[in-house]
């Protein structure tokens, strides 16, 4: 084998891992990587005081705990995205960053940032149902304002989920306690939930342990 051919093969062998790594990097405009966040931050604070958005790295409907990503500003400055122990982004971009020409580079196995609507009420073993009702009402109003005419085809959010709470009961006004149902979902695992609109007289949710967060959503889909 001629020397120049051997050198070419060696160069290709060295370059191959680098090319493969580059191919694994997915670049997404920052506003597309964090869907709905600009619309949320564009609302007056008083209209979003009872809920907030969180973004979790997801792969095939399961948390991607090995996710890696970097925010690349228009000037080339690079800021690693920090994820917490459940794969949620620890610091979300500002409205100014979302409106900039920044991109997000995702350089681990393919994943997406899934949106969680979270209740602003602090997680606890006792949660006032009235707080959940008010949060759901504010979320639905915000969705209708952002979606405009499309809000007519968007399902209403009716349910509060309590990930990592193990179990829950609803305490009624007459002192009676009702065990709340549990939903099995890839995103949460076994999660108790309450639909306040279908449980008249519910005053307090009593949880086996404080949930990691309170997630607002629609009625769980049946299998």
C-alpha positions in Angstrom: 0.0 0.0 0.0 1.4 3.4 -0.9 2.3 5.7 1.9 -0.2 8.4 0.9 -3.0 5.9 0.8 -2.1 4.7 4.3 -2.1 8.2 5.6 -5.5 8.9 4.0 -6.9 5.8 5.7 -5.5 6.8 9.1 -6.8 10.3 8.7 -10.3 8.9 7.9 -10.2 6.6 10.9 -9.3 9.5 13.3 -12.0 11.7 11.7 -14.7 9.1 11.8 -15.6 9.4 15.6 -15.6 13.2 15.3 -17.9 13.1 12.3 -20.3 10.7 14.1 -20.3 12.9 17.1 -21.1 16.0 15.0 -23.9 14.1 13.3 -25.5 13.4 16.7 -25.7 17.1 17.5 -29.2 18.5 16.8 -29.5 22.3 16.6 -32.8 23.9 17.3 -33.8 27.6 17.4 -34.2 28.5 21.1 -37.9 29.5 20.8 -38.6 26.2 19.1 -36.7 24.2 21.8 -38.9 25.9 24.5 -42.4 25.9 22.9 -45.0 28.2 24.5 -42.5 29.8 26.9 -42.4 33.1 25.0 -46.2 33.3 25.0 -46.2 32.5 28.8 -43.6 35.1 29.6 -45.5 37.6 27.4 -48.6 37.4 29.7 -48.9 40.0 32.5 -47.6 38.5 35.8 -51.0 38.7 37.4 -52.4 36.4 34.7 -49.8 33.7 35.3 -49.2 33.9 39.0 -50.8 30.6 39.9 -48.9 28.4 37.4 -45.6 28.1 35.6 -44.0 26.1 32.9 -41.3 23.5 33.3 -39.4 21.7 30.6 -38.2 18.1 31.0 -35.9 16.2 28.7 -38.0 13.3 27.3 -37.2 10.4 25.1 -40.0 8.0 23.9 -42.3 9.4 26.6 -39.8 8.7 29.4 -37.5 11.1 31.2 -34.1 11.4 29.5 -31.8 11.7 32.5 -28.6 11.6 30.3 -29.7 14.7 28.3 -27.0 17.2 27.4 -27.6 20.6 25.7 -26.0 24.0 25.2 -27.5 27.4 24.5 -25.4 29.1 21.8 -25.9 32.8 21.6 -25.8 34.8 18.4 -22.3 36.0 19.3 -21.1 32.4 19.8 -21.2 32.4 23.6 -22.0 28.9 24.9 -24.0 28.2 28.1 -24.5 24.6 29.2 -28.2 23.8 30.0 -28.4 22.5 33.6 -30.9 19.7 34.3 -32.1 18.6 37.7 -32.5 15.1 39.0 -35.7 14.4 37.1 -34.4 15.9 33.8 -36.1 19.3 34.1 -34.2 22.4 32.9 -33.0 24.2 36.0 -32.9 27.8 34.5 -35.2 28.8 31.7 -34.3 31.4 29.1 -35.6 34.9 29.4 -38.1 36.5 27.0 -35.2 38.5 25.5 -33.2 35.3 24.9 -36.2 33.6 23.3 -36.5 36.5 20.9 -32.8 36.5 20.0 -31.0 34.4 17.3 -29.8 31.9 19.9 -29.9 28.2 19.2 -29.9 25.1 21.4 -27.5 22.3 20.6 -28.6 18.9 21.9 -25.6 16.7 21.8 -26.7 13.4 23.5 -29.0 10.7 22.2 -32.1 12.3 20.6 -34.5 13.9 23.1 -37.1 16.6 23.2 -38.1 19.2 25.9 -41.5 18.2 27.1 -43.7 20.9 28.7 -45.2 20.6 32.2 -47.8 23.0 33.5 -47.2 23.2 37.2 -49.3 24.7 39.9 -47.5 27.5 41.8 -49.0 26.3 45.1 -46.0 24.8 47.2 -46.1 21.0 47.4 -47.2 19.8 50.8 -48.9 16.8 52.4 -52.1 19.0 52.7 -53.3 21.1 49.8 -56.3 23.3 49.7 -58.6 22.2 46.8 -59.7 25.9 46.3 -56.1 26.7 45.4 -56.1 24.0 42.7 -59.4 25.2 41.3 -58.1 28.7 41.1 -54.9 27.6 39.4 -56.8 25.5 36.8 -59.1 28.4 36.1 -56.2 30.8 35.5 -54.4 28.3 33.2 -57.5 27.8 31.1 -58.0 31.5 30.8 -54.4 32.0 29.8 -54.6 29.3 27.2 -57.8 30.9 25.7 -56.0 34.3 25.5 -52.9 32.8 23.9 -54.7 30.4 21.5 -57.5 32.9 20.5 -60.0 31.2 18.2 -58.1 27.9 18.5 -59.0 27.7 22.2 -62.4 26.3 21.1 -60.8 23.1 20.1 -58.3 22.8 22.9 -59.5 20.5 25.8 -59.9 22.2 29.1 -57.5 21.4 31.9 -59.4 19.8 34.7 -57.0 17.8 36.7 -54.2 18.2 39.3 -51.5 15.4 39.5 -49.2 14.7 42.4 -46.1 12.9 41.3 -44.1 11.1 43.9 -46.9 11.5 46.5 -47.5 7.7 46.7 -51.2 8.1 47.6 -53.8 10.7 48.3 -57.2 11.2 49.8 -59.7 14.1 49.5 -61.2 15.4 52.7 -64.8 16.5 52.2 -66.6 19.3 54.0 -68.5 16.8 56.1 -65.3 15.2 57.3 -65.5 12.1 55.1 -62.3 11.1 53.3 -62.2 9.6 49.8 -59.2 7.8 48.3 -58.2 9.5 45.2 -57.6 7.5 42.0 -54.1 6.7 40.7 -53.0 7.0 37.1 -50.1 5.0 35.6 -48.2 7.2 33.1 -44.7 6.8 31.5 -43.9 10.4 32.4 -44.9 10.2 36.1 -45.2 6.6 37.0 -48.0 5.8 39.5 -49.5 9.3 40.3 -52.6 10.1 42.3 -54.8 12.9 40.9 -57.9 14.9 41.6 -60.5 16.4 39.3 -62.1 19.1 41.5 -65.0 19.6 39.2 -66.2 16.0 39.6 -65.7 15.8 43.4 -68.3 18.1 45.0 -67.5 19.1 48.5 -63.8 18.4 48.4 -61.9 20.8 50.7 -58.4 19.4 51.2 -56.1 16.9 49.5 -54.2 14.8 52.0 -51.1 13.1 50.6 -49.0 10.2 51.9 -45.9 12.4 51.3 -45.3 15.8 49.7 -45.3 15.5 45.9 -42.2 16.6 44.0 -44.5 19.1 42.1 -48.1 19.6 41.2 -48.8 19.2 37.5 -52.0 20.6 35.9 -53.5 18.7 32.9 -56.5 17.1 31.3 -58.3 13.9 32.4 -56.0 10.9 32.2 -56.4 8.9 29.0 -57.7 5.4 29.5 -55.6 2.4 28.3 
